[in-house]
Structure formats: C-alpha cells, structure tokens
Amino acid sequence: MHALIPFSHGWAQTLQLASEGASLVLAGALLQVALASEHREQRVLLYLPRLSPL
C-alpha cells in the first residue's frame, strides 16, 4: 500500500508538468500568431490572461 503513494504522487506531478508545458506551448503559438499578423496582436493579448493558469 505504501508503494502506491509515491507512484500516485509521481503521476500527479507528471500531469502537472504536462499541463504547464502545454500552457507554455499554447502561449508560444499565440505569440507567433500575434507576431505573424500584427493587426490581430491586440485580440491575442486580450485572450492571453484568460488562458493563463495564474
């Protein structure tokens, strides 16, 4: 039973890191879109705070 505790914690940490990584990738993609089309930059920046987990 005790062996399952670190295993579960490891999975939780892995999922958290994967979630943070996905957020960074998504933010990076949005920034690339903003740089590619400057007229959309303001709209993208308005959506960034909503997508940020903080």
matplotlib code that plots the C-alpha trace (Angstrom):
import matplotlib.pyplot as plt

x = [0.0, 2.8, 4.4, 1.3, 1.8, 5.0, 3.6, 0.4, 2.4, 4.7, 1.7, 0.2, 3.5, 3.9, 0.3, 1.0, 4.3, 2.5, -0.3, 2.3, 4.2, 1.0, 0.2, 3.7, 3.3, -0.1, 1.2, 4.2, 1.9, -0.4, 2.7, 3.8, 0.4, 0.5, 3.9, 2.8, -0.2, 0.2, -3.4, -4.5, -2.0, -4.4, -7.0, -4.5, -3.1, -6.7, -7.1, -3.8, -4.8, -7.8, -5.7, -3.0, -3.4, -2.1]
y = [0.0, 2.4, 1.8, 3.3, 6.7, 7.8, 6.3, 8.4, 11.5, 10.9, 10.7, 13.9, 15.7, 14.4, 15.6, 19.0, 19.4, 18.2, 20.8, 23.6, 22.5, 22.6, 26.0, 27.2, 25.7, 27.3, 30.7, 30.4, 29.6, 32.5, 34.8, 33.5, 34.2, 37.7, 38.4, 37.0, 39.2, 42.5, 43.6, 40.6, 41.3, 43.2, 40.4, 37.7, 39.8, 40.2, 36.4, 35.6, 36.5, 34.2, 31.2, 31.8, 29.4, 32.1]
z = [0.0, 0.8, -2.6, -4.3, -2.5, -4.3, -7.6, -7.4, -6.4, -9.4, -11.7, -10.2, -10.7, -14.2, -15.1, -13.6, -15.6, -18.8, -18.2, -17.6, -20.7, -22.8, -21.5, -22.5, -26.0, -26.4, -25.2, -27.6, -30.5, -29.7, -29.6, -33.0, -34.4, -32.9, -34.5, -37.8, -38.1, -36.2, -36.7, -34.5, -31.8, -29.6, -29.7, -28.8, -25.9, -24.6, -24.6, -23.0, -19.4, -19.7, -20.8, -18.2, -15.2, -12.8]

ax = plt.figure().add_subplot(projection="3d")
ax.plot(x, y, z, "-o")
ax.set_aspect("equal")
plt.show()
